[in-house]
Amino acid sequence: MSGDFLQFYVKPSSLDYPRLGLIVAKKLERHAVRRNRLKRLLREVFRMHQQELDKMDCVFRLQRSLTQIDSVRIRREAEMLILRLRMKQCRD
């Protein structure tokens, strides 16, 4: 699944807890401070929704360069991707 800035990959896991992977390429975001801030934001969203992602391996990947990190917009997009995953799971 993907949004404007993020791609979200999910795969069932044999473990009893969800895991998170983050991919923020230096090519897309040169400044380490901004890459790390984005990772912190995504970790927090994952932490808040961990119960909903039971036994899943999840990866967020930045797909487009950010001129300035808007934490509200990134958080909203990550939550929207998780919600879309839950809706898809309910349909299946």
N, CA and C atoms as a LAMMPS dump frame, in Angstrom:
ITEM: TIMESTEP
0
ITEM: NUMBER OF ATOMS
276
ITEM: BOX BOUNDS ff ff ff
-5.0000000000000000e+02 5.0000000000000000e+02
-5.0000000000000000e+02 5.0000000000000000e+02
-5.0000000000000000e+02 5.0000000000000000e+02
ITEM: ATOMS id mol type element x y z
1 1 1 N 0.846 -1.168 0
2 1 2 C 0 0 0
3 1 3 C 0.891 1.23 0
4 2 1 N 0.385 2.29 -0.575
5 2 2 C 1.199 3.496 -0.575
6 2 3 C 0.329 4.735 -0.467
7 3 1 N 0.958 5.786 0.049
8 3 2 C 0.335 7.093 0.156
9 3 3 C 1.155 8.085 -0.641
10 4 1 N 1.066 9.349 -0.287
11 4 2 C 1.819 10.38 -0.994
12 4 3 C 3.323 10.274 -0.749
13 5 1 N 3.715 9.976 0.488
14 5 2 C 5.127 9.947 0.852
15 5 3 C 5.627 8.567 1.251
16 6 1 N 4.734 7.7 1.719
17 6 2 C 5.148 6.435 2.306
18 6 3 C 4.593 5.241 1.548
19 7 1 N 5.376 4.175 1.558
20 7 2 C 4.89 2.87 1.129
21 7 3 C 4.85 2.007 2.382
22 8 1 N 3.868 1.12 2.45
23 8 2 C 3.664 0.291 3.635
24 8 3 C 3.579 -1.157 3.183
25 9 1 N 4.547 -1.951 3.613
26 9 2 C 4.584 -3.373 3.273
27 9 3 C 4.247 -4.173 4.524
28 10 1 N 3.44 -5.212 4.359
29 10 2 C 3.039 -6.037 5.493
30 10 3 C 3.101 -7.503 5.092
31 11 1 N 3.585 -8.311 6.024
32 11 2 C 3.654 -9.749 5.783
33 11 3 C 3.343 -10.463 7.102
34 12 1 N 2.535 -11.513 7.065
35 12 2 C 2.273 -12.27 8.298
36 12 3 C 3.575 -12.846 8.855
37 13 1 N 3.645 -12.92 10.17
38 13 2 C 4.848 -13.398 10.836
39 13 3 C 4.517 -14.612 11.697
40 14 1 N 5.492 -15.442 11.937
41 14 2 C 5.297 -16.597 12.816
42 14 3 C 5.507 -16.223 14.286
43 15 1 N 5.965 -15.012 14.536
44 15 2 C 6.183 -14.549 15.906
45 15 3 C 4.863 -14.096 16.523
46 16 1 N 4.845 -13.976 17.835
47 16 2 C 3.624 -13.588 18.55
48 16 3 C 3.473 -12.084 18.719
49 17 1 N 4.322 -11.318 18.092
50 17 2 C 4.274 -9.864 18.236
51 17 3 C 4.615 -9.211 16.897
52 18 1 N 4.165 -7.981 16.7
53 18 2 C 4.473 -7.284 15.443
54 18 3 C 5.895 -6.718 15.46
55 19 1 N 6.483 -6.603 14.271
56 19 2 C 7.809 -5.994 14.134
57 19 3 C 7.736 -4.873 13.113
58 20 1 N 8.651 -3.922 13.25
59 20 2 C 8.667 -2.749 12.385
60 20 3 C 10.021 -2.608 11.715
61 21 1 N 9.991 -2.286 10.427
62 21 2 C 11.188 -1.939 9.682
63 21 3 C 10.986 -0.562 9.066
64 22 1 N 12.039 0.232 9.024
65 22 2 C 11.963 1.587 8.471
66 22 3 C 13.045 1.759 7.418
67 23 1 N 12.649 2.285 6.265
68 23 2 C 13.602 2.545 5.192
69 23 3 C 13.476 4.014 4.802
70 24 1 N 14.519 4.77 5.111
71 24 2 C 14.575 6.179 4.724
72 24 3 C 15.928 6.376 4.054
73 25 1 N 15.937 6.343 2.744
74 25 2 C 17.184 6.39 1.986
75 25 3 C 17.855 7.759 2.083
76 26 1 N 19.166 7.73 2.187
77 26 2 C 19.942 8.964 2.216
78 26 3 C 19.778 9.734 0.906
79 27 1 N 19.51 9.008 -0.151
80 27 2 C 19.312 9.625 -1.464
81 27 3 C 18.082 10.541 -1.463
82 28 1 N 17.055 10.16 -0.702
83 28 2 C 15.829 10.958 -0.65
84 28 3 C 15.869 12.035 0.423
85 29 1 N 16.572 11.77 1.512
86 29 2 C 16.67 12.75 2.597
87 29 3 C 18.109 12.805 3.073
88 30 1 N 18.824 13.827 2.636
89 30 2 C 20.259 13.952 2.893
90 30 3 C 20.608 14.179 4.365
91 31 1 N 19.797 14.915 5.081
92 31 2 C 20.115 15.315 6.453
93 31 3 C 19.743 14.21 7.444
94 32 1 N 20.738 13.721 8.184
95 32 2 C 20.517 12.641 9.143
96 32 3 C 19.503 13.043 10.211
97 33 1 N 19.53 14.292 10.622
98 33 2 C 18.599 14.766 11.65
99 33 3 C 17.159 14.591 11.181
100 34 1 N 16.9 14.932 9.939
101 34 2 C 15.538 14.811 9.411
102 34 3 C 15.155 13.353 9.17
103 35 1 N 16.114 12.534 8.732
104 35 2 C 15.836 11.098 8.574
105 35 3 C 15.474 10.478 9.919
106 36 1 N 16.237 10.819 10.945
107 36 2 C 15.985 10.259 12.272
108 36 3 C 14.672 10.761 12.862
109 37 1 N 14.325 12.007 12.609
110 37 2 C 13.048 12.543 13.091
111 37 3 C 11.885 11.791 12.446
112 38 1 N 11.987 11.542 11.161
113 38 2 C 10.949 10.789 10.46
114 38 3 C 10.824 9.378 11.042
115 39 1 N 11.95 8.743 11.308
116 39 2 C 11.917 7.404 11.896
117 39 3 C 11.265 7.422 13.276
118 40 1 N 11.564 8.438 14.077
119 40 2 C 10.931 8.552 15.399
120 40 3 C 9.423 8.7 15.278
121 41 1 N 8.978 9.52 14.324
122 41 2 C 7.539 9.699 14.105
123 41 3 C 6.871 8.379 13.734
124 42 1 N 7.482 7.638 12.831
125 42 2 C 6.899 6.376 12.38
126 42 3 C 6.92 5.317 13.481
127 43 1 N 7.978 5.298 14.292
128 43 2 C 8.017 4.365 15.424
129 43 3 C 6.89 4.654 16.41
130 44 1 N 6.619 5.926 16.636
131 44 2 C 5.55 6.312 17.564
132 44 3 C 4.183 5.889 17.029
133 45 1 N 3.933 6.087 15.745
134 45 2 C 2.663 5.652 15.146
135 45 3 C 2.535 4.137 15.279
136 46 1 N 3.608 3.414 14.995
137 46 2 C 3.59 1.958 15.119
138 46 3 C 3.295 1.544 16.559
139 47 1 N 3.931 2.204 17.511
140 47 2 C 3.728 1.882 18.925
141 47 3 C 2.271 2.073 19.336
142 48 1 N 1.657 3.14 18.832
143 48 2 C 0.268 3.432 19.185
144 48 3 C -0.709 2.422 18.572
145 49 1 N -0.318 1.765 17.489
146 49 2 C -1.213 0.841 16.784
147 49 3 C -0.722 -0.608 16.838
148 50 1 N 0.171 -0.909 17.754
149 50 2 C 0.764 -2.239 17.832
150 50 3 C -0.269 -3.342 18.038
151 51 1 N -1.266 -3.096 18.859
152 51 2 C -2.264 -4.124 19.155
153 51 3 C -3.05 -4.508 17.906
154 52 1 N -3.222 -3.571 16.99
155 52 2 C -3.99 -3.819 15.774
156 52 3 C -3.186 -4.598 14.734
157 53 1 N -1.881 -4.646 14.901
158 53 2 C -0.997 -5.286 13.923
159 53 3 C -0.431 -6.586 14.468
160 54 1 N -1.263 -7.354 15.129
161 54 2 C -0.84 -8.583 15.778
162 54 3 C -0.206 -9.552 14.775
163 55 1 N 0.967 -10.058 15.119
164 55 2 C 1.693 -11.065 14.322
165 55 3 C 1.966 -10.622 12.886
166 56 1 N 2.4 -9.388 12.703
167 56 2 C 2.716 -8.865 11.374
168 56 3 C 4.13 -8.295 11.363
169 57 1 N 4.791 -8.452 10.234
170 57 2 C 6.035 -7.735 9.972
171 57 3 C 5.666 -6.559 9.081
172 58 1 N 5.952 -5.35 9.538
173 58 2 C 5.551 -4.133 8.83
174 58 3 C 6.791 -3.327 8.457
175 59 1 N 6.773 -2.755 7.271
176 59 2 C 7.876 -1.908 6.819
177 59 3 C 7.295 -0.628 6.232
178 60 1 N 7.756 0.508 6.755
179 60 2 C 7.448 1.804 6.163
180 60 3 C 8.657 2.219 5.339
181 61 1 N 8.416 2.681 4.124
182 61 2 C 9.501 3.12 3.234
183 61 3 C 9.16 4.491 2.676
184 62 1 N 10.081 5.43 2.816
185 62 2 C 9.904 6.753 2.227
186 62 3 C 10.062 6.607 0.725
187 63 1 N 9.07 7.049 -0.027
188 63 2 C 9.126 6.867 -1.477
189 63 3 C 9.386 8.158 -2.225
190 64 1 N 9.315 9.286 -1.532
191 64 2 C 9.481 10.575 -2.189
192 64 3 C 10.196 11.526 -1.239
193 65 1 N 11.022 12.368 -1.766
194 65 2 C 11.78 13.3 -0.951
195 65 3 C 10.861 14.294 -0.252
196 66 1 N 11.223 14.628 0.963
197 66 2 C 10.466 15.612 1.736
198 66 3 C 11.238 16.923 1.752
199 67 1 N 10.59 18.004 1.412
200 67 2 C 11.267 19.293 1.499
201 67 3 C 11.323 19.742 2.95
202 68 1 N 10.27 19.476 3.681
203 68 2 C 10.242 19.777 5.108
204 68 3 C 9.31 18.767 5.758
205 69 1 N 9.755 18.196 6.849
206 69 2 C 8.941 17.173 7.495
207 69 3 C 7.793 17.833 8.242
208 70 1 N 6.598 17.527 7.798
209 70 2 C 5.385 17.983 8.461
210 70 3 C 4.886 16.805 9.291
211 71 1 N 5.151 16.839 10.583
212 71 2 C 4.874 15.682 11.426
213 71 3 C 3.4 15.292 11.429
214 72 1 N 2.515 16.264 11.361
215 72 2 C 1.082 15.963 11.354
216 72 3 C 0.708 15.209 10.082
217 73 1 N 1.212 15.656 8.962
218 73 2 C 0.881 15.017 7.681
219 73 3 C 1.456 13.602 7.587
220 74 1 N 2.693 13.423 8.022
221 74 2 C 3.321 12.101 7.998
222 74 3 C 2.578 11.155 8.933
223 75 1 N 2.261 11.627 10.138
224 75 2 C 1.533 10.802 11.108
225 75 3 C 0.17 10.396 10.549
226 76 1 N -0.524 11.351 9.951
227 76 2 C -1.848 11.085 9.382
228 76 3 C -1.755 10.047 8.262
229 77 1 N -0.741 10.182 7.414
230 77 2 C -0.588 9.232 6.307
231 77 3 C -0.263 7.83 6.82
232 78 1 N 0.622 7.722 7.807
233 78 2 C 0.966 6.411 8.366
234 78 3 C -0.262 5.766 9.012
235 79 1 N -1.036 6.549 9.753
236 79 2 C -2.247 6.015 10.38
237 79 3 C -3.273 5.601 9.33
238 80 1 N -3.362 6.362 8.245
239 80 2 C -4.284 6.02 7.163
240 80 3 C -3.885 4.681 6.522
241 81 1 N -2.594 4.455 6.339
242 81 2 C -2.127 3.197 5.753
243 81 3 C -2.436 2.012 6.675
244 82 1 N -2.269 2.205 7.972
245 82 2 C -2.597 1.147 8.932
246 82 3 C -4.099 0.882 8.926
247 83 1 N -4.899 1.934 8.857
248 83 2 C -6.355 1.783 8.802
249 83 3 C -6.777 1.031 7.538
250 84 1 N -6.162 1.366 6.406
251 84 2 C -6.477 0.657 5.157
252 84 3 C -6.135 -0.823 5.266
253 85 1 N -5.034 -1.137 5.936
254 85 2 C -4.663 -2.536 6.15
255 85 3 C -5.722 -3.24 6.99
256 86 1 N -6.162 -2.606 8.072
257 86 2 C -7.182 -3.211 8.94
258 86 3 C -8.486 -3.423 8.19
259 87 1 N -8.879 -2.456 7.362
260 87 2 C -10.109 -2.595 6.59
261 87 3 C -9.987 -3.753 5.601
262 88 1 N -8.818 -3.886 5.003
263 88 2 C -8.583 -4.982 4.056
264 88 3 C -8.643 -6.33 4.776
265 89 1 N -8.083 -6.397 5.984
266 89 2 C -8.119 -7.633 6.758
267 89 3 C -9.549 -8.001 7.14
268 90 1 N -10.367 -7.016 7.456
269 90 2 C -11.762 -7.273 7.832
270 90 3 C -12.553 -7.835 6.656
271 91 1 N -12.24 -7.367 5.455
272 91 2 C -12.944 -7.849 4.262
273 91 3 C -12.571 -9.282 3.916
274 92 1 N -11.322 -9.654 4.225
275 92 2 C -10.847 -11.007 3.864
276 92 3 C -11.327 -12.059 4.825
